[in-house]
Amino acid sequence: MLLRAWHLEALAVLDGEQVLGVVTPREPNRIQATPILDSSARLDEARAALQSFPALVVTHARRFAAVLLPADLAPPAAPELAERVWSALSAADRELLTALSIQVSSGQVSGGRLALVGGAVRDALLGLAPIDLDIVLVGGDVESLARQSGLPFLFHPAYQNATLTLPDGRAADLVSARIECYGQAGASPLPHSGTLSQDVLRRDFSLNALALVIGEAAGGQTKPELHDPAGGLADLLNRELRPLYPDSLTDDASRLIRGARLSARLKLSASPQLLAQVSSALAVAAQTPRLDAELRLMLSEPRPSQVIKRLESWGAAALLPAGAPAVLAALDALPQRPGDAVYAAGFLSSMADQHVADQHVVGQHTWQDRLALGPRPAALLRRALDHEYVSPDSAEATLRGVLRPDAYIPLTGKDVLGLGVPAGPQVGKALAHLSGLRRAGRVSSREAEEAELLHYLATLPK
């Protein structure tokens, strides 16, 4: 049970300080013999010792230190791939990673290896510009390393992580290598320190489980190594999105939305393993608060309706309001992508029948709070749905054109002056009269407004 919960391939069994062996998921009730090496052993010795065993125990000063698996000692992938990732990084990002690595390797900050993991490595291998830096420190003091970076940072003690603020305003995550256990589906995971391979293997999909280890070669030059413990390179080549475990999406159903976002943006197909987990993920979605954050991020994707199409094709449309696909598809079809607030307002517009006002407002507020959208999208939606004049190039006009394609531009103060309304208070009264007619549904075009305005002027005292 413990092995499965923590996704462990082996667990050391100790009697005091004596190592008795290891247990594995395949034979959880049998202690198996395992080679034991001191931490000073050479890498080739450790790899040779692992050839016939599922795990290797490392001791330091005759005390148990760690369990290493084949993934921990696997040779790196092709050097040209590591160089491709390294070269794709901006000069500023390479400088940061090199400086952090020197801090660790020189002993100024405790720790073993430093690695860039996840999306930046994936995107670089796909020929895209790496933007989001996720940096893993193995066995070291993250807070000290963050402080040594000289950058502003926020430290998160629960997970021993720090968020660095880069000079260009981006945020970079500096995390302590760990393993995780989900006490129940959808809950926040419990962390425990781990190796680099364990850290990348706790993630969501194989193509996010790639690590670029930042090492130092002779002469002080940076020598990156690319590690692929989960077969992510093959999945990248096949453009396939594969969860790392049979219960990955059940542990955290928000991965279903994240997977759809990646699939749409990077044009990835869903693996059979992913599709097999959809129904179980839907069953625990309501108890996964992080799912709402992923839905909010969906609205910032280049084409949100493509994310929805993925979810629909995977059988996960139940995660969305029924009207959302049509509204977001109409926004995606515009010649120029609207701002995120317009997409958020469009999403809110699909909560309920437009004609059931009370239910519609309740639906809006529920999703507005769930997705932490703030007040702007709801206010934008109200202005788009009302009958008052908005500037033709405004966000409200863009949304109004999608939600009310038959809407017309109502008369303005300039228009009523041109039709004979005298300047002064009468202009405001005339506009208020026309506004009331629009709300009552008695006018449906500028021509009708002009006719009503002329009739209104005829009733005014001479």
Buried (B, 14 or more C-beta within 10 A) or exposed (E): EEBEBBBBBBBBBEEEEEBBBBBBBEEEEEEBEBBBBEEEBEEEBBBEBBEEBBBBBBBEEEEBBBBBBBBBBBEBBEEEBBEBBBEBBBEEBBEBBBEBBBBBBEEEBEBEBBBBBBBBBBBBBBEBEBEEBBBBBBBBBBBBBBBBBEBEBEBBEEBBBBBBEBEEEEEBBBBBBBBBBBEEBBBEBBBEBBBBBBBBBBBBBBBBBBBBBBBBEEEEEBBBBBBBBBEBBEBBEEEBBBBBBEBBBBBBBBBBBBBBBBBBBBEBEBBEBBEEBBEBBBEBBEEBEBBBBBBBBBBEBEBBBBBBBBBBEBEBBEBBBEBBBBBBBBBBEEEEEBEBBBBBBBBBBBBBEEEEEEEBBEBBEEBBEBBEBEEBBBEBBBBBBBBEBBEEEEBBBBBBBBBBEEBBBBBEBEBBBEBEBEEEEBBEBBBEBBBEBBEEEEBEEEEBBBEBBEEBBEEEEE
